[in-house]
């Protein structure tokens, strides 16, 4: 019986032309022809408002993308976390705040990209404060991009997608 290829889930909120261009570059990276020598990879793309816990449970790797909105992640990505957190093994402390995730040692590799006009710090911190309470592990530093989306930003986004795709392929 042939096994299915590893699955990389891309959950994003891309409401602006710049955000859509970055998402397109990340996706192009996940499908870079140079990855073919590592094997087949299934890339599943979900808008943040459409992604479900089952999507994450069936993934071998995860890419998250969000704009920075008023110093925070997008409401759409926050909704994704709100609707999946407890279903994905999120840990809460006694006072209801996120707690360090402990457990079986099975961790989902993930990476994050954030685009903002003036600042991405709060958006990145808000995602990481939630993710630290999930059984996930960050495989790359967050890609934080400011201002207009130029060729350098698109190249960095492509590289992020390709790197996480390669890591997902190698992890299986």
N, C-alpha and C positions, 0 to 999 in steps of 0.2 A: 504494500500500500504506500502510495506516495504522500508525503506530508505536504501540508499547505505552506506557502512561503510566509516568512515573517511579515507581520503587519505593523506599519507605522501609521499612527493616527495623528492628523494635523487638526487641531481645534483652534479656530481663530475668529476674531471680529475685525472686519476690514471695511469700515464704512466710507472711507475716503479714497480718492484716486491714489494717493501715496501709500496708504495701507494696503490697498489691493495690489499695487506694484510690488511691494515687499513680500506679500503672500505669494504672488506669482513667482518671484525669484526663489523663495524658500522651496516651493513645489518643484520648480525646475531643478533645483539642487537635489531634491530627493529622487529625481528621475535622471540624474546625470548619467550619460552613456558609460562613463568610466566605472560605474558601480556594477555593471553587468558581470564583470569577472567574479564578483562576490556572490552572485546568485540572484534569484528573483525576489522582489520585494513588492508587497501589496501596500499601496499608499491610499489611505482612506481619509477623505477631507470632510470635515464637518464645520459648519458655522457654529459659533459658540452657543447660540440659542437652540440648536438642533442636536447637539451632542448629548449622549446618554451614558449612563454608567456602563451599560453593556458594551458600548463602543470602546471604552477604556479597558474593561476587563478582557476584551479580545485582542488588545494591542500588545505588541512586543516593544514598542517605543512610542514616544509622544513628543510632539512639538506644539507649543502654545504661542499664540500671537495676539497682541492687544495694542490698541492705542493707549496713550496716557491721557486720561480725562480728568482735569482738575486735580492732579496729583494722585490719581488712583487708576486701577485697571478699569477697563470698560465695564459697564453694567451687564453687558451680554456675557463676558467671561466670568464675572462675579456670579451671575445666574447659573452658569455651568457648574461652578464650585458648589453653590448653594444646593443645587438639585442632585449632585452626585457624591458629595463629601462622605456622608455616613455610609452610603452603599459601596464605597471604595475602600473602606477600612480606615477612614479618617479618625483620628484620636482626639477626644475632647478631655480637658482637665475637669476637675470637680466643679469649677466655677463656670464651665461652658466655653472657655477659650480653647483654641487649638493647642494640642500638646504634642510633644515629639512622638512620632510614630515608632512603635516597637512591634516586633512580631517575628514572622517566619524567616525574615531575611530576604524574602522575595521582593525585589524592588523594581519598579518600572523606570527605565531610563527616560529622562525628559530634558528638554531645553526650551528656552523662552526667548521670544523677540518682542521688543517694545518700541513703539515709535511715538515721539512726542514733539511738539513744537518748541518747547522751552525747557522741559524737565521730564525725566523718566524715573527718577529715584523713588517717588512714592508708589508709582504703578508697579515697579519691580518689587519693592518691599512688600506690597500688599499681596502679590502673587506668591512670593516666597514664604510669607508668614503662614499662608494656608497650606502650601505644598509641603512644608516641613512636618506637618501633622499627617501626611499621607505616606503610604509605603512606596514612595518614589525616590529616585536619586538623580540629582542634577549631574549631567555629563559634560556640560560646557557652561562657562559663565554666560549670564544673560547678554543678549545682543541688544544694546540700547542705542537707538538712533534718534538724532535730533534734527529738526528743520526739514528742509526740502529733501526729497528722496533723489539722490544722484547716483551716478554709476558706482561710486565706492560703496554706498549703502546697499545697492542691489547686489553687488559682488559679495559683500559680507553676508547678506541674507541667503544667497545661493550657497555659499560655503557652509553656513549653518545647516541648511537642509541636507546637503551632501554628507556632511560629517555625521549628523544624527542618523541618516540612512545607513551609512557604512557601519556605524556602531550597532545599529539594530540588526543588520545582516550578520555581523561578526558574533553577536551575542547568542545566536541560536545554533 
